[in-house]
Amino acid sequence: MASLALSACLSTKVSSLAPNMVRVNLQGADAPSDEQALKEALVLASKETLAHEYDLFRFIDWSAGPAQLATPGQPAVANFAVTVVMFRYGEQGSNPVFDARAVLKTQEPQQ
């Protein structure tokens, strides 16, 4: 399982829910922007999908974690979770999905 920290300050816990489903919990200081958090979640989900020998995935049940007490002068805190459902080609039905290999290819550093 490719459980890894998305950024230097976010910790990631991946829990297996089924052979084709994982729950990704993200917590940490210095919360990324919404755009950066989505990009990082896409990359992590892509790596999990390929590690489980699937090709496609979609997100379900994206939710905020328990409220964090914000203290003046402290950095913002990220605390959210998402379930990743994985498919092989042809299994996804009419649901919109992400192609794990395509996501990783678009996130590679540009030369």
N, C-alpha and C positions, 0 to 999 in steps of 0.2 A: 504494500500500500504506500502510495506516494504522499505521506503526510509530511508537509513542510510548512515553514513559516512563510507567509505571503510577503511580508515586508519585515524590516528589522525589528519592528515593535509589535507586530501582531503574532499571537500564538494561534496555532490551528490544531484542532482536534477532529479527526475523521473517525466516525463510528459506522460500522457496517450494519445495515438494516436488512438487507437481502442480497442475494448474489448479484443483482443488478441495481442496487440502491445504497447510497451512503448519505450520512448527515454530516455536514461540515459546520463546525462551530468556530467562530473567529472572535478573538478578544485581544485587546491591547490598547496601549496609549498611543498618542499621535495618530488618531483616526485618519485614514486616507479620505480623499474626496469621494463622492458617490461614484464618479466615473472611474477613478482608480480602483476602488473597492470592487466594482463590477468586473473590470479587466482582470484583477487578481483572482476573483472567484471563477471566472471563465477559464483561466489558465490552470488553476488547481483542479477544477472539475474535469478538464480535458486530460490532465495527467492521471487522475483517478480512473477515468473511463478507459483509457488505454491500458493502465495497469491491471484492470479487471477483464481485459480482452474484449472490450466493446468498442464501438466506433462513434456512436452518437449519444447525446445526452440532452436533457432538459432540466430546468430548475422547477421545483414545486415547493410550496410551504416556506417561502422566504420570510423570515421573521426577526424582529428585534429581540435581543435578550433582555434580561431584567434591567430595569433602569439603573444607571450609574449616577452616583452623587457627584455633581460637578462642583469643583472648588475654584474660585477665582484664581487665575494665574496658572492653573493646571492645564495640560493639553487635553484636547477632546479625546474621549474614549470610544473605541469601536467595540461593539458587542452585538453580533448578529449570527444567524444560522440559516442554512439553506439545505434542502434535500436535493440530491442529484440522482435522477433516474436515468439509467444507461440502457442503450439499445444496440443491436447489431443492425446492419443495413437490411431494410425490409420489415423490421419489427416495430417501427415507430408509428405506424398507422398514419392518421392525418394530423397528429400533433406536431407543432413546430419544434424543431430540434437544432442543436449545434453540432457540427462535425468536429470532433476532437482534434484531428490532425490539422484541419484548416485553421482552427483557433490558434493552435501552437505555432503554425507557420506564420500567421499574421502578427504574432507577438515576438518573433525573432528580431534581434537587433538589425536595423537596416545598415547595409554596407555602403 
